[in-house]
Amino acid sequence: MIEHKGQVALPGGAVILNHLTRAETALREAREEIGLRSDDVTVLGCLSPYSTVTGWHVTPGVGTIPYAYPFRVNPHEIDTIFPVPLSWLADPNNLTRKPYKNPRDGCARSVFFFRPYSG
């Protein structure tokens, strides 16, 4: 099992069944991690796939949900949930680049990080 202790992340996971679409996988993971019911999500689509510096291939899904949603934390998956406004995430002033040395191959790369959010 891969752990990401101390990292802030969106729900995610691997496509484990051939018949699941990327959106269905995202909905499954959101249900498992934060208690989000698929019927409560209006799926808008998926963003372009990309590869992370740690070797993962990610296809982000995008959707809308009712506000305020009664999330349920799965303590086996995550510690807490907190909101971050989309406007804050879209503001380029909240991004910074940092050097990152990949432990798999030892290569150094420049990686984008969000500044700490304090809402």
N, C-alpha and C positions, 0 to 999 in steps of 0.2 A: 504494500500500500504506500502511496506517495502522500507525504504530509506537507502542508504549507503553513505550519505554525506561525502565527503572528502576521500573516499576510491578509490583506483585505481582498476579497474576490467576489465575483458574481457566481451564482450556481452554475455548475458545469460538470460534465462527465463524458465518457466515451459512448459512442453508438455501439450497443452490445448485441442488437438483433438486426439481421439484414433488412427486415421490413420497416424499421423505424426511420423516419426522415430526420433531418437535423433539428427541425422545429419540435418534433415529437420527443426527441432526446432531451432537448432543453426543457420542455414541459415536465418530463419525467424527473429530471434532476431537481427542478424547482419544487416539485411536489415532495421529493424525498428530503431535501435540505431545509426548505423554509415553509412547507405546508401549503404551497400555492396550488389551488385546484385548477386543472386544465380548463374546465368550463368557465372559469372566471377570467380567462385571458383572451384578448383579441390579438391574435398573432398578426403582426405587420409584415414579417418576412425575416430574412437572414442577411447579415452583412457579408462582405467578401471574406473568404477564408484567409487566414494568415498563419505563419509558423512562428512560434515563440523561440526565444534564445535558448530555452531548455529542451527544445525538440518536440514540443507538442504542436499539433495542427488544430487550430481553433476556428470554428464557424459561429460567430455570435448570432443569437436570435434576438429579435426585438418584438415587444408586444406592449399592450396597455392593460392595466388592471384597475378595478374600482379603488377609489381613495376613500377612506383610509382602510387598508386591507388588514384582516386579522391573521398575520403571519404566525406560524408556529415553528420555533427553533427545534431542529433535530440535534440534540446534544451530542450525538455520535458523529455528526457531520460538521457542525459549526458551533461557535461560542455565542454569537449575538448577531442581531440585524440592526442596521441603522440607516436612515434615509439620507440621500445626498441628492440635491436638486440637479436635474438634467442641465440647467443653465450653468451650474458650477462645473460640471464635467465637461461641457462644451467650451468653456473659457480657456483659451490657450495659455493664459497667465497662470493657470493652475497646474500646468505640466512643466516638468524639468527633465533634463537628460542627465544620466549618471553612467559612469563606466560600470560594466558588469563582466566579471570573469566567469565563463561557463565552467562548472565543475566537471562536466562530461568530457570536454575537449580542450579545456584550458585557454580557449580563445577569448580575447577581450572584445567587447562590443559596447556601443553606446545604446542605452535603453531609456525609453520614456518612463517616467514615474509621475504619478499625481502627487502634488504637495499634500501634506496632512490637512484633512477637512475638519473644521471646527464649526459645526452648525449651531 
